[in-house]
């Protein structure tokens, strides 16, 4: 064994010590076998090529920013995994890349949407919205006639049986606009079935037929060709002129719509940056500001009550299960962990049936015992109480499991000493046990608060935010939290106001971060406070 292969062995007398590389570190990668190096470089090349291809495809689809992110990751993979000097970075780079692609980019994109007018009416780009309006037209009923498609080698012919006209061969390629002349002819021997002709609708929609009289016919539906007069024609500066009466549509880039001479918008619109308009709507519009304030207050109450309830019940059960004289502890543990083992959505749907106002078991029992049938889903207070009960039921097993582990770390000597001094079990818990387990519990309690602040699953599956709030201009319910309220604006509202939802999402992010930090500071100070 040489000194170079055994760095712990001291050099013998007269033996030169192994020189350290520049920087004082020994090169631990120089002994990499050629086969392993070739395999590493080959995998690096394959991953880099795959990322470059993904970046190219994203750029072609119009997602230039995401394509640039993939390009940056590809460059990082090529450099870090091919050069030995970046060996340490190989263990960190995959996690950093995953955070950039799956966390940072979606968050940044959502925040950016909050500064745009993105909605169901503003989904397109300016060019596509313009093309859509230019494609509108009115069909001349006098020229409309059915058609059939006849195969002709690798091409096709269009047969108009009413006028006895047959087109020249066309490939019906939907990627190329084709023109074909019609001429009198006999009916072709072979004609495609209607379902086979419909399969060629992409090429048919780009086909123009010219009759012997010079009339241009285009595809007017799945069964007919007709002369179509465009509703608008394009003038200078993007202005659209209506062919019927000469009225104009002017593009308004500040609003993302074409606007009539009377100032009315004409959908579809396109995405534009609107600055702080969405935030101004949130704080200035009474129909949005008031429900947001009420929903924010309920969200804080819901998150705080869920944390307190799950922590109190879970820790109490953990203390009971730690009692040495308790029999059948394994059975109790299994039964108490069941709500955590069953998927949450199944438990929520089961509770939705149990709380059913007419046929639920809970109302049947209350009706038989006390003669009452609460309106769990109609009364706002009862609906919120029901949500808290279900959420605490779903969350207490987690706190119980963590509490059982923390309780085992509390020294028994402290408890015994306090008991010898005459302290009751309750006093021992609050003066010795709780102060010792609360500091390690703090991060979990803060994480639980942040989770419940955005816990829209229990809201959507149990009440869907109902009952609705009166007098709002956006969908808002008495049991909505900010997350479910944002979800309904973005995906349940008929307008699908993604921009407004993005602005609310940014506010939620700031609020959760601020509240979590404030809770962390307050609870850390409470944990350090001498008893």
C-alpha positions in Angstrom: 0.0 0.0 0.0 1.4 3.4 -1.0 1.2 6.6 1.0 -1.0 8.1 -1.7 -3.6 5.4 -1.3 -3.5 5.6 2.5 -3.7 9.2 3.7 -3.6 8.2 7.4 -0.2 6.5 7.2 2.8 8.6 8.1 5.6 8.7 5.5 8.6 6.6 6.3 12.1 8.0 6.7 13.3 9.4 3.5 9.9 9.1 1.8 8.5 12.2 0.1 5.0 13.2 1.4 2.3 13.1 -1.2 1.9 16.7 -2.4 -1.6 18.2 -1.9 -3.3 19.8 -4.9 -3.8 23.5 -5.2 -6.1 24.8 -2.5 -4.9 22.3 0.1 -7.3 19.5 -0.9 -6.5 16.1 -2.2 -8.2 15.3 -5.6 -10.5 12.4 -4.7 -11.8 12.1 -8.3 -8.6 11.4 -10.2 -8.9 7.7 -9.6 -12.3 7.4 -11.5 -12.2 4.5 -13.8 -12.5 5.1 -17.6 -15.7 3.0 -17.9 -17.3 4.9 -15.0 -16.3 8.3 -16.5 -17.6 7.3 -19.9 -20.9 6.2 -18.4 -21.2 9.5 -16.5 -20.4 11.6 -19.5 -22.8 9.6 -21.6 -25.7 10.0 -19.2 -24.9 13.7 -18.8 -25.1 14.1 -22.6 -28.4 12.3 -22.8 -30.0 14.3 -20.0 -28.6 17.5 -21.5 -30.0 16.7 -24.9 -33.4 15.8 -23.5 -33.5 19.1 -21.6 -32.4 21.1 -24.7 -35.1 19.3 -26.7 -37.7 20.2 -24.0 -36.5 23.8 -24.1 -36.8 24.0 -27.9 -40.3 22.5 -27.8 -41.4 24.9 -25.1 -40.1 27.8 -27.1 -42.0 26.7 -30.2 -45.2 26.4 -28.0 -44.7 30.1 -27.0 -43.5 29.4 -23.5 -40.2 31.2 -23.9 -39.7 31.9 -20.2 -40.1 28.2 -19.2 -38.0 27.2 -22.2 -35.2 29.6 -21.0 -35.4 27.9 -17.5 -35.0 24.4 -19.1 -32.1 25.8 -21.1 -30.4 27.1 -18.0 -30.9 23.7 -16.3 -29.4 21.9 -19.3 -26.3 24.1 -19.2 -26.0 23.5 -15.5 -26.2 19.7 -16.0 -23.7 19.8 -18.8 -21.2 21.8 -16.7 -21.6 20.4 -13.2 -21.7 16.7 -14.2 -18.9 16.8 -16.8 -16.3 18.7 -14.8 -14.7 17.2 -11.7 -14.1 20.6 -10.1 -17.9 20.9 -9.5 -18.2 17.5 -7.8 -19.7 18.8 -4.6 -22.4 20.7 -6.5 -23.7 17.5 -8.1 -25.4 16.6 -4.8 -27.1 19.9 -4.5 -28.0 20.8 -8.2 -30.9 18.3 -8.7 -32.7 19.7 -5.7 -32.0 23.3 -6.8 -33.3 22.5 -10.3 -36.4 20.8 -8.9 -37.1 23.8 -6.7 -36.7 26.2 -9.6 -38.9 24.3 -12.0 -41.7 23.0 -9.7 -41.7 25.7 -6.9 -40.1 29.0 -7.9 -41.4 29.1 -11.5 -45.1 28.3 -10.7 -45.0 30.8 -7.8 -43.4 33.5 -9.9 -45.8 32.8 -12.8 -48.8 33.0 -10.5 -47.6 36.3 -9.1 -47.1 37.6 -12.6 -50.7 36.6 -13.5 -51.9 38.8 -10.7 -50.6 41.9 -12.7 -52.5 40.9 -15.9 -56.1 40.8 -17.1 -55.9 37.0 -17.6 -59.4 35.5 -17.6 -61.8 33.4 -19.6 -62.4 36.4 -21.9 -58.7 37.2 -22.2 -57.1 33.8 -23.0 -55.6 34.6 -26.4 -52.7 36.6 -27.7 -53.4 39.8 -29.6 -52.7 38.1 -33.0 -54.9 35.1 -32.3 -57.8 37.4 -31.1 -57.5 39.4 -34.3 -57.4 36.3 -36.4 -60.6 35.0 -34.6 -62.5 38.2 -35.4 -61.3 38.2 -39.0 -62.4 34.6 -39.4 -66.0 35.5 -38.7 -68.3 35.6 -41.6 -71.9 35.4 -42.9 -72.9 32.5 -45.0 -74.7 33.2 -48.3 -77.7 30.8 -48.1 -78.2 30.9 -51.9 -74.7 29.4 -52.6 -74.7 26.9 -49.8 -74.8 23.3 -51.0 -73.8 19.9 -49.7 -70.6 18.2 -50.7 -69.0 14.8 -50.9 -65.3 13.7 -51.0 -63.9 11.4 -53.6 -60.4 9.8 -53.2 -58.0 10.4 -56.1 -54.7 8.6 -55.4 -53.0 10.4 -52.6 -55.2 13.4 -53.1 -59.0 14.1 -53.0 -61.7 15.8 -55.1 -64.7 17.7 -53.8 -68.0 16.7 -55.4 -71.0 19.1 -55.3 -74.0 17.0 -56.3 -76.5 19.8 -56.6 -74.6 21.8 -59.2 -72.7 18.8 -60.7 -69.3 20.3 -60.1 -66.1 18.4 -59.3 -62.9 20.0 -58.0 -59.3 19.5 -59.1 -57.3 17.1 -57.0 -56.2 18.6 -53.6 -54.1 17.0 -50.8 -56.4 18.4 -48.0 -53.4 19.2 -45.8 -54.6 21.3 -42.9 -51.2 22.9 -42.7 -51.5 24.5 -46.1 -54.2 26.7 -47.6 -55.3 25.2 -50.9 -57.3 26.5 -53.8 -59.0 24.3 -56.4 -61.2 25.1 -59.5 -64.6 23.5 -60.0 -65.7 22.2 -63.3 -68.8 20.3 -64.6 -68.3 16.5 -64.4 -70.0 13.2 -63.7 -70.4 11.8 -60.3 -67.2 10.0 -59.2 -67.4 6.2 -58.9 -66.0 6.1 -55.4 -67.1 8.5 -52.6 -66.0 8.5 -49.0 -68.4 7.8 -46.2 -69.5 10.8 -44.2 -67.4 9.8 -41.1 -64.3 9.4 -43.3 -64.9 12.8 -44.8 -65.3 14.4 -41.4 -61.9 13.1 -40.5 -60.5 15.4 -43.2 -62.2 18.5 -41.8 -58.8 20.1 -41.0 -57.9 20.2 -44.7 -61.4 21.0 -45.7 -61.5 24.2 -43.6 -58.4 25.5 -45.4 -59.8 24.8 -48.9 -61.2 27.3 -51.2 -63.2 26.3 -54.3 -63.8 28.5 -57.3 -66.9 28.0 -59.5 -66.9 28.5 -63.2 -68.7 31.8 -62.5 -65.8 32.9 -60.3 -67.6 32.5 -57.0 -65.4 31.4 -54.2 -66.8 28.7 -51.9 -65.4 27.7 -48.5 -66.2 25.1 -46.0 -69.3 26.3 -44.1 -69.8 23.3 -41.8 -69.4 19.6 -41.7 -71.7 19.0 -44.7 -71.7 22.1 -46.8 -69.6 24.6 -48.9 -70.9 28.1 -49.4 -69.8 31.7 -50.2 -68.9 33.4 -47.0 -68.6 37.1 -46.6 -66.1 38.2 -43.9 -67.6 40.2 -41.1 -64.5 42.3 -40.7 -61.6 43.4 -42.8 -58.2 44.5 -41.5 -57.3 48.2 -41.9 -54.3 50.2 -40.8 -53.0 50.0 -37.2 -54.9 46.8 -36.5 -58.3 48.5 -36.8 -61.1 46.1 -38.0 -63.8 47.5 -40.3 -67.2 45.8 -40.5 -68.0 45.1 -44.1 -71.8 45.5 -43.5 -71.8 49.2 -42.4 -68.2 50.3 -42.1 -68.2 50.5 -38.3 -64.8 50.1 -36.8 -63.3 48.1 -34.0 -60.1 49.6 -32.4 -57.7 47.6 -30.4 -57.3 48.9 -26.8 -54.0 47.5 -25.6 -54.6 48.9 -22.1 -57.7 46.7 -21.7 -56.9 43.8 -24.0 -60.0 44.1 -26.1 -61.3 45.4 -29.4 -63.6 48.4 -28.6 -66.5 49.7 -30.7 -67.0 53.3 -31.5 -69.5 53.4 -28.5 -66.7 52.1 -26.1 -68.1 48.6 -25.8 -65.7 45.7 -25.7 -65.9 42.8 -28.2 -64.7 39.4 -27.0 -62.4 37.5 -27.2 -59.7 39.7 -25.7 -56.0 39.1 -25.2 -53.6 39.1 -22.2 -52.1 42.4 -21.3 -50.3 43.8 -18.2 -52.7 45.9 -16.1 -50.4 46.9 -13.3 -52.1 47.2 -9.9 -55.7 47.1 -11.2 -56.5 43.7 -9.7 -55.2 44.9 -6.3 -57.2 48.1 -6.6 -60.3 46.0 -7.3 -59.6 44.0 -4.1 -59.3 47.1 -1.9 -61.6 49.5 -3.6 -64.6 47.4 -4.7 -67.0 46.9 -1.9 -68.4 43.7 -3.4 -64.8 42.2 -3.2 -63.3 44.0 -0.2 -66.0 43.0 2.3 -66.2 39.3 1.5 -62.4 39.1 1.5 -62.2 40.8 5.0 -64.8 38.3 6.4 -63.1 35.3 4.7 -59.7 36.4 6.0 -61.0 36.6 9.6 -62.7 33.2 9.3 -59.5 31.7 7.7 -57.4 32.9 10.7 -60.0 31.5 13.1 -60.2 28.2 11.2 -56.4 27.7 11.1 -55.8 28.7 14.7 -58.7 26.7 16.1 -57.6 23.6 14.0 -54.1 23.9 15.4 -55.3 24.3 19.0 -57.9 21.6 18.7 -55.6 19.0 17.1 -52.8 19.8 19.5 -54.9 19.7 22.6 -56.8 16.5 21.7 -53.7 14.8 20.2 -51.5 15.6 23.2 -54.2 14.6 25.7 -54.6 11.2 24.0 -50.8 10.8 23.9 -50.6 11.3 27.6 -53.4 8.8 28.2 -51.7 6.2 26.0 -48.4 6.7 27.9 -50.1 5.8 31.2 -48.3 2.6 32.3 -51.4 1.0 34.0 -53.6 1.3 30.8 -54.6 -2.0 29.4 -55.0 -2.8 25.7 -52.8 0.1 24.7 -51.9 -1.4 21.3 -55.6 -1.7 20.4 -56.3 1.9 21.5 -53.4 3.1 19.4 -54.7 1.4 16.3 -58.2 2.7 16.7 -57.0 6.3 17.4 -54.6 6.3 14.4 -57.4 5.1 12.0 -58.5 8.6 11.0 -54.9 9.3 9.9 -54.6 6.0 8.0 -57.8 6.5 6.0 -57.4 8.9 3.0 -58.7 12.3 4.0 -61.1 12.7 1.1 -62.9 9.5 2.0 -63.3 10.6 5.6 -64.6 14.0 4.4 -67.2 12.5 2.1 -68.3 10.1 4.9 -68.8 13.0 7.2 -70.7 14.8 4.5 -73.2 12.0 4.6 -73.2 11.8 8.4 -74.1 15.5 8.6 -76.8 15.3 5.9 -79.7 17.4 7.2 -82.4 15.0 6.1 -80.9 11.5 6.1 -77.6 11.8 8.1 -77.1 9.6 11.1 -76.1 12.6 13.3 -79.5 14.4 12.7 -81.3 11.1 13.1 -79.8 10.6 16.5 -80.3 14.2 17.6 -83.9 14.1 16.4 -84.6 10.9 18.3 -83.0 12.1 21.5 -83.7 15.8 21.6 -86.2 16.4 18.7 -83.8 18.7 16.8 -82.4 18.5 13.3 -79.7 21.2 12.8 -79.2 22.8 9.4 -75.6 21.9 9.2 -75.1 23.1 5.6 -77.5 26.1 5.6 -76.6 27.9 8.8 -73.2 29.7 8.6 -72.3 29.1 12.3 -73.3 25.4 12.2 -71.5 24.9 8.9 -68.3 26.4 10.3 -68.6 24.3 13.4 -69.0 21.2 11.3 -65.9 22.0 9.3 -63.8 22.5 12.5 -65.1 19.2 13.9 -64.1 17.3 10.8 -60.8 19.0 10.4 -59.8 18.4 14.0 -60.9 14.7 13.6 -58.6 14.4 10.6 -55.6 16.2 12.3 -55.4 14.9 15.9 -53.8 11.5 15.1 -50.7 13.3 13.7 -50.3 15.4 16.8 -50.9 12.3 18.9 -48.1 10.4 17.2 -45.7 13.3 17.5 -46.7 13.8 21.1 -46.1 10.2 22.0 -42.5 10.5 20.8 -41.8 13.8 22.6 -43.3 12.5 25.8 -40.9 9.6 25.9 -38.0 12.1 25.9 -39.1 13.8 29.1 -37.0 12.6 32.0 -39.0 10.5 34.5 -36.9 11.8 37.4 -38.3 15.3 37.1 -41.8 14.0 37.3 -41.1 11.8 40.3 -39.3 14.6 42.1 -42.3 16.9 41.6 -44.7 14.1 42.7 -42.7 13.6 45.9 -43.0 17.4 46.6 -46.8 16.9 46.5 -47.5 18.3 43.0 -50.6 16.9 41.3 -50.5 15.2 38.0 -52.0 18.2 36.3 -49.4 20.5 37.8 -46.6 18.2 36.8 -47.9 18.2 33.2 -48.1 22.0 32.9 -44.9 22.9 34.8 -42.6 20.1 33.7 -43.8 18.1 30.8 -45.4 20.8 28.6 -42.5 23.3 28.8 -40.1 20.5 27.7 -42.1 19.3 24.7 -43.3 22.7 23.5 -40.1 23.9 21.9 -39.7 20.9 19.6 -43.4 21.2 18.9 -43.1 24.8 17.7 -42.1 24.1 14.1 -44.8 21.5 13.7 -47.5 23.9 15.1 -46.4 26.6 12.7 -46.4 24.2 9.8 -49.9 23.0 10.8 -51.1 26.6 11.0 -49.8 27.3 7.5 -51.3 24.1 6.2 -54.7 24.7 7.6 -54.6 28.3 6.4 -54.6 26.9 2.8 -56.5 23.7 3.5 -59.1 24.0 0.7 -59.6 20.3 0.3 -61.8 20.0 3.4 -63.8 23.1 2.4 -64.4 22.0 -1.2 -65.3 18.4 -0.4 -67.5 19.2 2.7 -69.4 22.4 2.0 -67.9 23.8 -1.3 -67.8 27.2 0.5 -71.6 27.3 1.0 -73.8 29.0 2.1 -73.1 31.9 -0.2 -72.6 35.4 1.1 -75.2 37.9 -0.1 -74.3 41.1 -2.0 -70.9 40.0 -3.5 -69.8 40.4 -7.1 -67.5 37.3 -6.9 -68.4 33.8 -5.7 -67.9 33.9 -1.9 -69.3 31.6 0.8 -69.6 31.8 4.5 -67.3 28.7 4.9 -64.8 29.8 2.3 -61.2 30.3 3.4 -58.9 32.4 1.3 -57.6 29.4 -0.7 -61.1 28.0 -1.6 -62.3 31.6 -2.3 -59.4 32.0 -4.8 -60.0 28.6 -6.3 -63.7 29.5 -6.9 -62.8 32.8 -8.6 -60.2 31.1 -10.8 -62.1 27.9 -11.8 -65.7 28.0 -10.6 -66.7 31.5 -11.7 -68.2 31.9 -15.2 -65.5 34.5 -16.0 -62.6 32.5 -14.5 -60.7 35.6 -13.4 -57.2 34.2 -13.2 -55.6 37.7 -12.8 -57.7 38.5 -9.8 -57.1 35.1 -8.3 -53.3 35.6 -8.9 -53.5 38.9 -7.0 -55.3 37.3 -4.1 -52.8 34.4 -4.1 -49.9 36.9 -3.7 -51.7 38.5 -0.7 -52.3 35.0 0.8 -48.6 34.3 0.4 -47.6 37.5 2.2 -50.2 36.9 4.9 -49.2 33.3 5.6 -45.5 34.2 5.6 -46.1 37.1 8.0 -48.4 35.2 10.3 -46.1 32.2 10.4 -43.2 34.4 11.2 -45.1 36.2 14.0 -46.3 32.9 15.4 -42.8 31.5 15.4 -41.3 34.5 17.2 -44.1 34.6 19.8 -44.0 30.9 20.5 -40.2 30.9 20.6 -40.3 33.7 23.2 -42.9 31.7 25.1 -40.7 28.6 25.0 -37.7 30.6 26.4 -39.6 32.3 29.1 -38.6 30.9 32.5 -41.3 29.1 34.4 
